[in-house]
């Protein structure tokens, strides 16, 4: 996690420095592509254990749609915008039998409590379907770069083969777009429960 | 050219973060949260396990293990010697641990633990706290329902308190 934080901070610092170069538009409110929807197919990575007792690293396809709520964001002097992001990510986790599992055997403990003394079946391979809903706050740094932060929530359905788990989990993400042209960008997102690398089409 | 290079370096940094592997439970924290139930297992000394915000969760570990459980309905811990177990805001927290165990239980309905010699138990703001000591131990209870802090020593004697400290000798 420390390595993740350092990498993110270093990247943000570099992008911030880059925003001061020619082509910068962060101080030009509203100066960014006008789009109705952002369509972002991507490859999704589960870099941390998913919610529940599933485990391991995950990978799979995903799609995010972003609908602009306002092209002039919370900060009047900066070129920011706010969008509603909804999507679907389908991740396959390879599982980790050693670490997380069901309880195989309990024993009675004081005060009518019980203690698990033996792990049962491990959290083997599992499929997890996430449906995130986020607020995407974008800063348009440069004609070729924008960055965003995404707090939100996701419903998830985990399928362990012989069992299922349905729930909700917080979502947090930060990311950036490298714009090949104004309306097409390479988009990288780091966060929880998943990260992604894809291409955005601002339509 | 300079700007493109800066961007590529930034993207490389972010991609580097993608290579992180946070799965090792030995020495690092291993955590369960959300979902219906989860039991963590960790071998070797120095494990750091935690459970949060789920109905049922527990951990099994060996020596020098840290285990915390917050906002879980039913929590369970099993560990060997020199463990720290902390349970907060839950319905029940059951544990069995070895020598020199530190067991802390707060904001719970039922706390129950069986500890080895030279252990320290602390129950505060709970409905009931039941401790079985297999050797010397010190049990502190604060804000426990009337006489619901009950300690059974290795010699079979049982004492109760509401606010105070009970000690068992070898």
Interface residues (C-beta under 8 A of the other chain):
Chain A: X1 X3 X4 X7 X8 X10 X11 X14 X15 X17 X18 X21 X22 X23 X45 X47 X48 X49 X51 X52 X53 X54 X55 X56 X57 X96 X98 X99 X100 X101 X102 X103 X106 X107 X109 X110 X111 X112 X113 X114 X115 X116 X117 X118 X119 X120 X142 X144 X145 X158 X165 X167 X168 X169 X176 X178 X186 X188 X190 X195 X197
Chain B: X2 X3 X6 X7 X9 X10 X11 X13 X14 X15 X16 X17 X18 X20 X21 X22 X23 X25 X30 X31 X32 X33 X34 X35 X36 X37 X38 X39 X40 X41 X42 X43 X54 X58 X60 X74 X76 X77 X78 X92 X93 X94 X95 X96 X110 X111 X112 X113 X114 X128 X129 X130 X131 X132
